[in-house]
Amino acid sequence: MLMRAAVLTGFQAPMEIREVEIADPGPGEVRVQIKASGVCGSDLKAIDGKSPVVSRLPFILGHESAGVVESVGAGVTSVTPGDHVIISMNGPCGRCRPCGAGRFHLCSGPARLPTIMGGLPRITLDGQETRRFIGIGSFAEYAVVSEAMCVKLRKGVPFAAGCLLACGVVTGVGAVLNVAEVPPGASVLVVGCGGVGLNVIQGAVLAGATTIIAADVAEHKLKLAMRFGATATLTAGDLPKQVAELAPGGVDYAFDATGVPGVLAQAFAATQPGGTTVMVGSPPAGKPLELDPGLLFASRRLMGTQGGDAAPHRDLPMLAAQYLNGRLDLDGLISERLPLDQINEAVDHVRQGTVARTVITF
């Protein structure tokens, strides 16, 4: 079947809207008609040639997505044509040791690595295999993915809102609820108030944190942070010193959504003895992190997370329910909706930091 897709044919170059051929779903696979796809910072890293999973071009980016099941392959039983679905970043095998322990984000099944690197050949451009980001490639009219990656989306959730659950929302909220397990009454610092950071703030609100300090270099992002539940804001400066003025002794929990090693070190230093810091943003490979070991000696913890350590079929429906009951704001995260033809304009807006989330709609 022929479809339109935004194809990356050169690093640090605009994507091209091309007609490509997508295969029918094979056994255990589902073909989804994409209705909405968010533009994520991970897509920008791939465009810049800095993603470890995008090394060979051409490539179709996009992973934060939702749509309608168009057709299914042999053996698929959990979804049927017409179902609304979120395409999860994780397609756990359910049989490996991490999956057996409920740590689906760490799935080590034999199909997992090939999926991350682009998945089985399912799309061709002029007869040439075209890989897909995390085995999805949702900057296109359709995607063929494994059945395990499809999570049913309740019909009351719009596609533009539902697609955000797949990455930015579950990563931010999951960092709070799944990784740090923030208790009611805690004090929280969130550094970096882009799409993921705003969802860390929302997660802190859901957890019942009473002090939520947001830090960013951009004033307009701090205004958004207050809208999403921050109780105080900070701009650039000596972060530990500024935090101590609002939370004497430091915060209980700090979350770094920037992916900058120096910022992570400051966030760690802003926690009180026994405090926890979670690295949420994706750091550059090979960049060392320098910490004062005396801070670790005071029983502070430094943790990482991959996609909010989510169990997709548990967490995504829960987050959709929180949206429907008014406890999670997804609509406010969407700064603009653009058609596929304006994908490069959307990328520019994300790169400039002028939007919380841009959603490509079909």
C-alpha positions as CSV (number, residue, x, y, z in Angstrom):
1,M,0.0,0.0,0.0
2,L,1.3,3.5,-0.8
3,M,1.3,6.3,1.7
4,R,2.8,9.7,2.4
5,A,5.6,10.0,5.0
6,A,8.2,12.5,6.2
7,V,11.5,10.8,5.3
8,L,14.9,11.8,6.7
9,T,17.4,11.4,3.9
10,G,20.3,13.4,5.4
11,F,21.4,14.4,8.8
12,Q,20.9,18.0,9.8
13,A,18.6,18.4,6.8
14,P,14.9,18.9,6.4
15,M,12.7,15.9,6.1
16,E,11.1,15.2,2.7
17,I,7.5,14.4,2.2
18,R,7.6,11.3,0.0
19,E,5.4,8.5,-1.2
20,V,6.5,5.2,0.3
21,E,5.2,1.6,0.3
22,I,4.1,0.1,3.5
23,A,3.7,-3.7,3.9
24,D,0.6,-5.5,5.1
25,P,0.9,-6.6,8.8
26,G,2.5,-9.9,9.3
27,P,1.8,-12.5,12.1
28,G,1.4,-10.7,15.4
29,E,1.5,-7.2,13.8
30,V,-1.0,-4.4,13.4
31,R,-1.3,-1.7,10.8
32,V,-2.4,1.6,12.4
33,Q,-3.7,4.6,10.5
34,I,-1.9,7.5,12.3
35,K,-4.2,10.3,13.5
36,A,-1.8,12.3,15.6
37,S,1.9,12.2,16.4
38,G,3.8,14.5,18.8
39,V,7.2,16.0,17.9
40,C,9.7,15.0,20.6
41,G,13.2,16.0,21.5
42,S,14.3,12.5,20.6
43,D,13.3,13.2,17.0
44,L,15.5,16.3,16.9
45,K,18.5,14.3,18.2
46,A,18.0,11.8,15.3
47,I,17.8,14.6,12.8
48,D,21.1,16.0,14.1
49,G,22.7,12.6,13.8
50,K,23.1,12.2,17.6
51,S,20.7,9.3,18.2
52,P,22.3,5.9,18.8
53,V,19.4,4.2,17.2
54,V,19.4,6.2,13.9
55,S,22.7,5.4,12.1
56,R,21.6,4.5,8.6
57,L,19.4,6.5,6.3
58,P,16.7,6.9,4.9
59,F,14.6,6.9,8.1
60,I,11.1,7.8,9.2
61,L,11.0,9.4,12.6
62,G,8.1,9.9,15.0
63,H,7.0,7.6,17.9
64,E,4.6,9.5,20.2
65,S,1.5,8.5,18.4
66,A,-2.1,7.4,18.3
67,G,-4.5,6.2,15.6
68,V,-7.1,3.7,14.4
69,V,-6.4,0.0,13.7
70,E,-6.7,-0.5,9.9
71,S,-5.8,-4.1,9.7
72,V,-4.3,-6.9,11.7
73,G,-2.0,-9.9,11.0
74,A,-2.5,-13.6,11.8
75,G,-2.8,-14.4,15.5
76,V,-3.7,-10.9,16.7
77,T,-6.4,-11.0,19.3
78,S,-6.1,-7.9,21.5
79,V,-7.2,-5.4,18.9
80,T,-9.5,-5.4,15.9
81,P,-9.9,-3.0,12.9
82,G,-11.6,0.2,14.0
83,D,-10.1,0.2,17.5
84,H,-8.5,3.4,18.7
85,V,-5.0,2.8,20.0
86,I,-2.0,4.5,21.5
87,I,1.3,3.1,20.0
88,S,3.5,2.5,23.0
89,M,7.3,2.9,22.8
90,N,7.7,-0.5,24.4
91,G,6.6,-3.8,22.9
92,P,7.5,-6.1,25.7
93,C,7.9,-9.8,24.9
94,G,6.4,-10.9,28.3
95,R,8.7,-13.8,28.6
96,C,12.2,-12.5,29.5
97,R,13.5,-12.0,33.0
98,P,12.7,-8.3,33.2
99,C,9.2,-8.8,31.9
100,G,8.7,-11.5,34.4
101,A,9.5,-9.0,37.1
102,G,7.1,-6.4,35.7
103,R,10.0,-4.3,34.4
104,F,8.7,-4.2,30.9
105,H,10.7,-1.1,29.9
106,L,13.8,-3.2,30.3
107,C,12.6,-6.1,28.1
108,S,15.5,-8.1,26.8
109,G,13.5,-10.4,24.5
110,P,15.2,-11.3,21.2
111,A,13.1,-9.0,19.1
112,R,13.6,-5.9,21.3
113,L,16.9,-4.6,20.0
114,P,16.0,-5.0,16.3
115,T,12.8,-3.1,17.1
116,I,14.7,-0.2,18.7
117,M,17.0,0.0,15.7
118,G,14.2,0.3,13.3
119,G,12.2,-3.0,13.3
120,L,11.7,-5.5,10.5
121,P,11.6,-4.2,6.9
122,R,8.1,-2.9,6.5
123,I,8.6,0.3,4.4
124,T,10.4,0.9,1.2
125,L,11.2,4.1,-0.7
126,D,12.1,3.6,-4.4
127,G,12.7,-0.1,-3.6
128,Q,15.1,0.8,-0.7
129,E,14.4,-0.4,2.9
130,T,13.5,2.6,5.1
131,R,13.8,2.1,8.8
132,R,11.4,3.5,11.4
133,F,12.2,5.2,14.7
134,I,11.8,2.6,17.6
135,G,10.0,0.4,15.1
136,I,7.2,2.9,14.7
137,G,7.9,5.8,12.3
138,S,4.7,7.8,13.0
139,F,5.5,10.8,10.8
140,A,3.6,8.9,8.2
141,E,0.0,8.1,7.3
142,Y,0.3,4.5,8.6
143,A,2.6,2.4,10.8
144,V,3.0,-1.3,11.1
145,V,3.9,-2.3,14.7
146,S,3.8,-5.4,16.9
147,E,0.5,-6.2,18.7
148,A,2.2,-5.7,22.1
149,M,2.8,-2.0,21.2
150,C,-0.9,-1.3,20.8
151,V,-2.8,0.0,23.8
152,K,-6.5,0.6,23.4
153,L,-7.5,4.3,23.8
154,R,-10.8,5.1,25.3
155,K,-13.1,6.7,22.6
156,G,-13.5,9.8,24.8
157,V,-9.9,10.8,24.5
158,P,-9.0,12.8,21.4
159,F,-6.1,11.5,19.3
160,A,-4.1,14.7,19.7
161,A,-4.3,14.3,23.5
162,G,-3.9,10.6,23.5
163,C,-0.7,10.5,21.5
164,L,1.1,12.5,24.2
165,L,0.5,9.7,26.7
166,A,2.8,7.4,24.7
167,C,6.0,9.3,25.5
168,G,6.1,12.8,27.1
169,V,3.3,12.2,29.6
170,V,4.2,8.7,30.7
171,T,7.9,9.6,31.0
172,G,7.3,12.6,33.2
173,V,4.5,11.2,35.3
174,G,6.1,7.8,35.5
175,A,9.3,9.3,36.8
176,V,7.4,10.5,39.8
177,L,5.0,7.7,40.4
178,N,7.0,4.6,39.2
179,V,10.6,5.6,39.8
180,A,10.8,8.0,42.7
181,E,7.5,6.9,44.3
182,V,7.0,10.4,45.7
183,P,4.8,10.4,48.8
184,P,2.1,12.9,49.7
185,G,3.5,16.0,51.4
186,A,6.9,15.8,49.7
187,S,8.9,18.7,48.3
188,V,9.9,18.5,44.7
189,L,12.3,20.3,42.3
190,V,11.8,20.0,38.5
191,V,14.5,21.4,36.3
192,G,13.6,21.9,32.7
193,C,10.0,22.8,32.0
194,G,9.5,21.5,28.4
195,G,7.0,18.9,27.5
196,V,8.5,16.2,29.8
197,G,9.2,18.5,32.7
198,L,5.6,19.8,32.7
199,N,4.5,16.2,33.1
200,V,6.9,15.7,35.9
201,I,5.1,18.6,37.6
202,Q,1.7,17.0,36.8
203,G,3.0,13.8,38.3
204,A,4.1,15.6,41.5
205,V,0.6,17.0,41.8
206,L,-1.0,13.6,41.3
207,A,1.4,12.2,44.0
208,G,0.3,14.9,46.5
209,A,3.5,16.9,46.7
210,T,2.9,20.1,48.5
211,T,6.0,22.1,47.4
212,I,6.8,21.9,43.7
213,I,9.6,24.2,42.5
214,A,10.1,24.6,38.8
215,A,13.4,25.8,37.3
216,D,14.1,26.9,33.7
217,V,16.0,29.6,31.8
218,A,12.8,30.6,29.8
219,E,10.2,32.7,31.5
220,H,7.4,31.5,29.3
221,K,8.1,27.9,30.3
222,L,7.9,29.0,34.0
223,K,4.5,30.5,33.4
224,L,3.4,27.2,32.0
225,A,4.9,25.4,35.0
226,M,2.7,27.4,37.3
227,R,-0.3,26.6,35.2
228,F,0.4,22.9,35.6
229,G,0.9,22.9,39.3
230,A,4.2,24.4,40.3
231,T,4.1,26.3,43.6
232,A,7.3,28.4,42.9
233,T,9.7,29.1,40.1
234,L,13.4,29.7,39.6
235,T,15.5,31.0,36.8
236,A,19.1,30.4,35.9
237,G,21.6,30.8,38.8
238,D,23.0,28.9,41.8
239,L,20.3,26.2,41.9
240,P,21.1,24.7,45.3
241,K,21.3,28.1,46.9
242,Q,18.0,29.3,45.4
243,V,16.3,26.0,46.3
244,A,17.5,26.2,49.9
245,E,15.7,29.6,50.2
246,L,12.4,28.0,49.3
247,A,13.0,24.6,50.9
248,P,15.5,24.9,53.8
249,G,17.9,22.0,53.8
250,G,17.0,21.1,50.2
251,V,14.1,19.3,48.6
252,D,13.1,15.7,49.1
253,Y,13.1,14.9,45.4
254,A,14.7,16.5,42.3
255,F,14.0,15.7,38.7
256,D,16.3,16.8,35.8
257,A,14.4,16.9,32.5
258,T,17.2,18.7,30.6
259,G,19.7,15.8,30.0
260,V,22.6,18.2,30.7
261,P,25.2,16.6,33.1
262,G,26.0,19.9,34.8
263,V,22.3,20.6,35.5
264,L,21.8,17.1,36.9
265,A,24.7,17.7,39.3
266,Q,23.1,20.9,40.5
267,A,19.7,19.2,40.9
268,F,21.4,16.5,43.0
269,A,23.1,19.1,45.2
270,A,19.7,20.8,45.8
271,T,18.3,17.7,47.6
272,Q,18.5,17.3,51.4
273,P,20.3,14.4,53.1
274,G,18.4,11.2,52.2
275,G,16.9,12.9,49.1
276,T,16.4,11.4,45.7
277,T,17.3,12.7,42.3
278,V,16.0,11.2,39.0
279,M,17.6,11.8,35.7
280,V,14.6,12.1,33.3
281,G,16.1,13.8,30.3
282,S,18.3,11.8,27.9
283,P,22.0,12.7,28.4
284,P,24.6,13.0,25.6
285,A,26.6,9.8,25.3
286,G,30.1,9.8,26.7
287,K,29.7,12.9,28.8
288,P,30.9,12.4,32.4
289,L,28.9,13.4,35.4
290,E,30.9,15.1,38.3
291,L,29.4,14.8,41.8
292,D,30.7,15.7,45.2
293,P,31.0,12.2,46.8
294,G,30.2,13.8,50.2
295,L,26.7,14.3,49.0
296,L,26.3,10.6,48.2
297,F,27.7,9.8,51.7
298,A,24.7,11.6,53.2
299,S,22.4,8.8,51.9
300,R,21.3,10.7,48.8
301,R,20.2,8.6,45.8
302,L,20.7,9.2,42.1
303,M,18.4,7.3,39.8
304,G,17.7,7.0,36.1
305,T,14.6,6.2,34.1
306,Q,13.6,5.0,30.7
307,G,10.3,6.2,29.6
308,G,9.0,6.6,33.2
309,D,9.7,2.8,33.8
310,A,6.2,2.3,32.4
311,A,4.2,-0.8,32.0
312,P,2.2,0.4,29.0
313,H,-0.9,-1.7,29.3
314,R,-1.2,-0.6,33.0
315,D,0.0,3.0,32.9
316,L,-1.4,4.4,29.7
317,P,-5.1,3.5,30.4
318,M,-4.6,4.9,33.9
319,L,-3.3,8.2,32.6
320,A,-6.2,8.4,30.0
321,A,-8.6,7.9,32.9
322,Q,-6.9,10.7,34.8
323,Y,-7.4,13.0,31.8
324,L,-11.1,12.1,31.5
325,N,-11.6,12.8,35.2
326,G,-9.9,16.2,34.9
327,R,-6.8,15.4,37.0
328,L,-4.4,15.4,34.1
329,D,-4.2,18.2,31.6
330,L,-3.3,17.0,28.1
331,D,-5.0,19.7,26.0
332,G,-2.9,22.4,27.7
333,L,0.3,20.7,26.6
334,I,-0.5,21.1,22.9
335,S,0.9,24.4,21.7
336,E,0.0,23.9,18.1
337,R,-1.4,21.3,15.6
338,L,0.2,21.1,12.2
339,P,-0.3,18.9,9.1
340,L,2.4,16.5,7.9
341,D,3.3,19.0,5.2
342,Q,4.6,21.3,7.9
343,I,6.7,18.8,9.7
344,N,9.9,20.8,9.3
345,E,8.2,23.9,10.6
346,A,7.1,21.9,13.6
347,V,10.7,20.7,14.2
348,D,11.9,24.3,14.1
349,H,9.4,25.3,16.8
350,V,10.4,22.5,19.1
351,R,14.1,23.3,18.5
352,Q,13.5,27.0,19.4
353,G,11.8,26.0,22.6
354,T,8.7,28.1,21.9
355,V,6.2,25.3,22.3
356,A,5.4,22.7,25.0
357,R,4.4,20.1,22.4
358,T,3.6,20.3,18.7
359,V,1.3,17.6,17.4
360,I,1.2,16.5,13.7
361,T,-2.4,15.7,12.9
362,F,-3.7,13.6,9.9
